[in-house]
């Protein structure tokens, strides 16, 4: 038996996936799909926002996917980008398909520890998927937090995840939403540029702000620098790191990042932990 940093015990004997059936499949953009999965027999513990599951496409392989939705009835929601054989097979799974699932693993965003603080959520591309539960959690308990800001960036408007949900969030007075694109193709009337641009314009309370960042490492690094320049402490900036996770239980070492095994010590860590590691090119 091993234990994650969040304190959840993980049985290292339970490496066999349990069966979940695809309830629904939604195409988010050209290469990303959201699957809703329901247990066939055994029900796995509900993951916390930021944690990940190992999803298995029978006959193809297994891959780590962060949770993008959490339901109390045992169903799981995952948004998957097709970047390899396993993720492509998962994206192609139609309703009724049986997949293997094990987990949950890793560390969470720790949203509950930000009670009473302002929240700044910065997502780049598919990085919005792991941050979606943070937005939903903040809305579900809106009275617990101060200002809530979401900055979502994508290459073009066609690359955003959750288009309808983003439109609803834009119209929700409880949120401040900025959508920005790298390439403002014809018809785009919103903001243009990297996520750091609207982030620089924000007036923040540095001692009362917690930030959540997910996306390419360069995006997270530059966004964290902007936040620290505004006085936000590195330990109040949380990032989700990605490496090649194969076992999920700190056995294989494929996800090592310096002294960390990200399947156990991550994926979510404070930027005070991540910063010295991301500054080393060889890592």
N, C-alpha and C positions, 0 to 999 in steps of 0.2 A: 504494500500500500504506500503510495506517495501522496504528497499534498501540494496543492497550488499555493501561491502567495496569498490568494484570497481566503485560504483556509479550507477549501472544499477538498475532501479526500478523493483520490482517484485510484481505483482498483487496477493495478497493472496486470491482473489476470484477465480482465475483461477487454480483450483486444478484438473480439469478434463483433462486427456491427449488428445492430438489431434492425428489423425491417420497418420502413416507413413508406407510405404510399403517397404519390403525388396527387394532391387534391386540385390544385390549380396551377396554371402556367401563364405568366404575363410577360410579353416581350417589352422590355423597357426601351431598348434602342437596338442598333444593328448587331451588337455582339453581347448583350446582357439580358438575362432572363430572371424573373423572380418566381421561385417555386414555393408553394405552401405544402407542407408535408404533415401527414397524420400518422400516428403509430398504428401498426397492424396488430401487434400483441403487446409487447413490453413498452412501457412509457419511460423515456429517459428524463432525468431531472431537468427542470426548466433552466436554460442558460440565463446568465445575467448580461445586460448590455455590455458589449465589448468582448465577451467570450466567444469561442468558436467551437464548431462541431467538425468532425471528420465525416465527410460524405463519400459514399462508395457507390460507384457505378459498376454493377456486377459485370464481370468479364473484361473490365477496362482498368479500374484502379480507384484510388482513394485520394482525396485532396481536402485540405483545411479551408473552411469557409466560415467567416464571421456571421453571427446572427444579425439579421436585419429587421426582425420582428419577433415579439415574444407574446404568446397567448397562454392564458391560464388553463385552456382545455387540452393542453398537451401538443398542440400543433406548433410547427416550427416554420419560420419564414426565412428564406435565404435568397439573396440576390447574387447571381453568379455571372462572371464575365468569361466568355469562351476564349482562353488563351493557350490551351493545350488539349491533349486527347481526353483527359478525364473531365475537365471543365466543359469541354464541348459536348461530351456525352451527357453530362448533367443538364446542360442547357437544352439539349434535344429531347429530354424526357417529357413525355406527354402525360396528362392526367390518367391515373390508373397504373402508371409504372411504379414498380417497387424498387426502392433504393436502400442502401445500407447506411446507418447513422450510428455514430458513437460520440460520446462526450457528455456534458460540455467540458471544455478545457480552457486553461489560461486565466488571465486576469481581466477584471471588468473596468469600465470607465469610472466607477465609484461616484455616480451622480449624486447619491444620497449625502456624500460628504461635502457637497457644494451648497447645502441648504443655506439660505440667507444671502447668497452671493449672486452677482451678475454672471451670466453664462455667455461665452463667445464660442460658437461652433463653426469650425472652418473645414470644409470638405472639398477635395479635388477629385473630379471624375467619379470613379466607382467608390471612392472613399466615403461618399455619402451613405452607402449601404450600412457599414458598421455604426455610423453616427445617427441613422434614422431612429433607433431606440432611445437615444439621448433626447432628440427633439420630442418624440412622443411621450417620453417620461416627464420632460419638463412641462409639456402641455397638460398631462394628466394630473400633475400636482403644481399647477402654475403658481399657487399662493406661496410656495416655498422659496421661490427665486425672485430676484430683482429683474433687471433687464435681461432679455434673452435675444441674442443676435445670431442668425445663421447666415454664413457666407458660403455659397455653393458655386464652384467653378467647373467649367467643362470646355472642351475644345470648341465645339459649336453648340447651337441650341438643340441639335438632334442628338447630342451625346448625353444630355441630362438624364438621370434616373428619376422616376416618380414624378413625371411631368404634371399629372393632375393634382397630386398631393402638394407639389411645390406651388402650384397656382392657388390652392386652398390656403397654404401657409402664408403666401404673399398677402392674401386678403384678411388674414387673422390679425386683429389688433394686438393680440398678446405676444406676437413675434415681430422682430425686425428682420426682414429677409433681403439679402442682396444676391442676385444671380449675375454672374459675369462670364463672358466667353472669351477665349483666346482669339477666335476668328469670327468677327461679326458679319456673317453672310447676310445676303439680302433678306429683309423682313425682320431682322433682330432690332428691337428698340430699347433693349436694356443696356446694362453696363458692359464695357469691354475691358479686357486686360486680365492680368493674373489676380488671384484672390488677395494678394498682398495689397493691391491698390485700394479696394474698399476698406480693408483692415487698417491701413495707414490713416484713413480719414476718420476712423472711430475715435470718439472721446470716451476714455475709459476711466474707471476708478481702479487703479492698479492694485490697491490693497484689498479690493473686494471683488476681484474677477477671477473666475476659473475658466480656462480655455481647453477645448477638446479639438484636436487636429487629426485628420486622417486623409491620406492621399499619397502621392509620390514623395519619396524622402526629401528631395530638393524643395518641394512645396512646403512640407512641414518645417524644414530647417529655416527657410526664409520667413515663413509666417511666425515661427517662434522668435526669431530675431526682432521682427517688428513689434511683437508683444513685449519682449524684454526691453526694447528701446522705450516703450511707453511705461515701463516700471513694473510690469507683471513679473513676479518671481518665477524662475524656471520650474520650481516644484509645483506651481499652480497651473502649469501648462502640461497637458496630457496628450501623448501621441500613441498611435497604434503602429507597431513595427511589423514588418513582414520579412520572413525568410522561408526557406524550404522546409516546411513541417511535414514529417512523414509518419512519426509514431504518435505524436500528441501527448506522450507521457514521459518525456525527457529520457528516453532510452537511447535513441539512435544518434543524437548529436547533430543532425543535419541543420537544425535551426539555430546553431550557436552564433551568437553575436558578442564577441569578447567574452566576458564572464557570464553572460546570460544564455539560458536556453529559452527561446521565446515561447515555446509551447507551454512552458511552466512558469517562467518569470515574466512573460508578456502575454499577449501582444501589447497590452496597454501599460506604459510606464510613464513616469514623470520625465519632463525634458531635462531635469537635472541629472537623471540617469542616462538618458539617451544622448545628450549633447556630446560628451567626450567620446562616445562610440561612433557617432555619425561623422565626427571630424576626422576619423581615421579612414583613409581611402581604401585600404586593404580589407576592411570589414564590410 
